[in-house]
Amino acid sequence: MRIHRLRPVSAPPSAFAGFRFPPDVIVLAVRWYLRFGLSYRDVVELLAERGVEVDHVTIYRWVQRFTPLPPRRRDPLARR
């Protein structure tokens, strides 16, 4: 009779793995930028008021990486 041991299932890697800042900070910065139409430097100022030092280019990279692309519309008259 053989005893089978279950292997622990590892969680899928987080989309935020390897980033210096916690996911909460990244999500908050991207949300502020998208929701309120702020500039990257405005978001940097808001984060600085909360004790988080980050560069405006970092905010840009977060927005590029974590903003989902809008779905493509299918135009019935478009070439196929």
C-alpha positions in Angstrom: 0.0 0.0 0.0 1.4 3.3 -1.1 0.9 6.5 0.8 0.6 9.6 -1.4 1.5 12.9 0.0 -0.1 16.0 -1.3 2.3 18.6 -2.5 1.6 22.1 -1.3 0.2 24.2 -4.1 2.1 27.4 -4.6 0.3 30.6 -5.2 0.6 32.0 -8.7 3.3 34.8 -8.9 1.9 38.2 -8.2 1.9 40.8 -10.9 3.6 43.1 -8.4 6.5 40.7 -7.6 9.9 42.2 -7.8 8.7 45.8 -7.3 10.3 48.0 -4.6 7.0 49.4 -3.4 4.0 47.5 -2.0 1.1 46.8 -4.3 -1.1 49.2 -2.3 1.1 52.1 -3.2 1.3 51.1 -6.9 -2.5 50.6 -7.2 -3.2 53.9 -5.4 -0.8 55.9 -7.7 -2.2 54.4 -10.9 -5.8 54.9 -9.7 -5.1 58.6 -8.9 -3.5 59.2 -12.2 -6.4 57.6 -14.2 -9.3 58.7 -12.1 -8.5 62.3 -11.5 -6.5 63.1 -14.6 -3.4 64.2 -12.6 0.0 64.6 -14.1 2.7 62.1 -13.0 4.4 64.9 -11.0 1.1 65.6 -9.2 0.9 62.0 -8.2 4.5 62.2 -7.0 3.5 65.2 -4.8 0.5 63.4 -3.3 2.6 60.3 -2.5 5.3 62.5 -1.0 2.8 64.0 1.4 2.1 60.5 2.6 5.8 59.7 3.0 6.5 57.8 -0.2 9.3 59.0 -2.3 9.0 58.0 -5.9 10.0 59.4 -9.3 7.5 60.5 -11.9 9.1 58.1 -14.4 8.3 55.2 -12.0 4.6 56.3 -12.0 4.7 56.4 -15.8 6.0 52.8 -15.9 3.4 51.6 -13.4 0.6 53.1 -15.5 2.0 51.5 -18.6 2.3 48.1 -17.0 -0.8 48.0 -14.9 -3.4 49.7 -17.0 -5.4 47.2 -19.0 -5.7 47.8 -22.7 -9.2 48.7 -23.9 -10.9 46.0 -25.8 -10.7 46.4 -29.6 -14.0 47.2 -31.3 -14.9 45.1 -34.2 -15.8 47.4 -37.1 -18.1 45.5 -39.5 -16.8 47.7 -42.3 -13.1 47.1 -41.5 -11.0 45.0 -43.7 -10.8 41.4 -42.7 
